[in-house]
Amino acid sequence: PAGGGTPPGWRSAVEGWRYLRSKPAVEGAFVIDLNAMVFGMPRTLFPELAARVFNAPGAVGLLYAAPAVGAFIGAATSGWISRVDRQGMGVLFSVLLWGGSVAAFGFSPWLWLALVLLAVAGWADVVSAVMRNTIIMLTVPDKLRGRLSALHIANVTGGPRLGDVESGAVAAATDVRVSAWSGGLACVLGVGLVARSYPTLRGWRLSEHTAAPGSGE
C-alpha cells in the first residue's frame, strides 16, 4: 500500500493490535474509555427510572436527551482543550467526573437534579473523547492510524452494549438505583486502576508530541 503498511486483512488487524499493546499511553486511552462505557451511563434503565423512581413516565425522553445536551455544550465550547498540556491527566479527570456524575445520578431524589447530572456526564464524555483522540492521533504513526481508528470504532461501538448488559444484570439482581450508582462508582474505581497501571497515559503531554506528530510516546 501507498502508506507502507500491511495490506488489509487479518495480518493488518493483528499489526494494529500489536502496536496498541506496545504503546501503554494509547492502550490506556482505549482501556479507560471501555471502563467508562461498561460501568458508566445506565441508558437501558432510563424507562424504569423515569416510571418507578421519578414517578414521571413521560420524562424518559428527557433522561435520554440530557447527556446529549451536555455533550453539545461540551463540543461547542471545546476550544479551551487545545490549551491543556497534560491531556493524559485530562482524560483521567474527565472520566472521573463522568463516573462521579453517574453515581450521583443514581442517588438523586429529584428529576431536575438527575437531568443536570446526566448533562454534566455528557459534557465530561466529550472532553474525554477530544483528549483521547488527540492522544491517539498524535502518538500513532500515519501508516497505522487507520488500523487504530478501526479498533477505536469497535471499542466505542461495542462498549455501550456491554454497558447495557452490565447495568441490566445488576438491576435484575438488585435494584435500578443500585445499578446506576454502583456502575458510576465502579467507573471511578476503574479510573484509579488505569492511572496506576498506565503511568505513561497519566504523564502524556501535548507539548511533547505536537512538534513531531506520530513520533511515538
C-alpha positions, 0 to 999 in steps of 0.5 A, a space after each residue: 500500500 501507498 502508506 507502507 503498511 500491511 495490506 488489509 486483512 487479518 495480518 493488518 488487524 493483528 499489526 494494529 493490535 500489536 502496536 496498541 499493546 506496545 504503546 501503554 499511553 494509547 492502550 490506556 486511552 482505549 482501556 479507560 474509555 471501555 471502563 467508562 462505557 461498561 460501568 458508566 451511563 445506565 441508558 437501558 434503565 432510563 424507562 424504569 427510572 423515569 416510571 418507578 423512581 421519578 414517578 414521571 413516565 413521560 420524562 424518559 425522553 428527557 433522561 435520554 436527551 440530557 447527556 446529549 445536551 451536555 455533550 453539545 455544550 461540551 463540543 461547542 465550547 471545546 476550544 479551551 482543550 487545545 490549551 491543556 498540556 497534560 491531556 493524559 491527566 485530562 482524560 483521567 479527570 474527565 472520566 472521573 467526573 463522568 463516573 462521579 456524575 453517574 453515581 450521583 445520578 443514581 442517588 438523586 431524589 429529584 428529576 431536575 437534579 438527575 437531568 443536570 447530572 446526566 448533562 454534566 456526564 455528557 459534557 465530561 464524555 466529550 472532553 474525554 473523547 477530544 483528549 483521547 483522540 488527540 492522544 491517539 492521533 498524535 502518538 500513532 504513526 500515519 501508516 497505522 492510524 487507520 488500523 487504530 481508528 478501526 479498533 477505536 470504532 469497535 471499542 466505542 461501538 461495542 462498549 455501550 452494549 456491554 454497558 447495557 448488559 452490565 447495568 441490566 444484570 445488576 438491576 435484575 439482581 438488585 435494584 435500578 438505583 443500585 445499578 446506576 450508582 454502583 456502575 458510576 462508582 465502579 467507573 471511578 474505581 476503574 479510573 484509579 486502576 488505569 492511572 496506576 497501571 498506565 503511568 505513561 497515559 497519566 504523564 502524556 503531554 501535548 507539548 511533547 508530541 505536537 512538534 513531531 506528530 506520530 513520533 511515538 510516546 
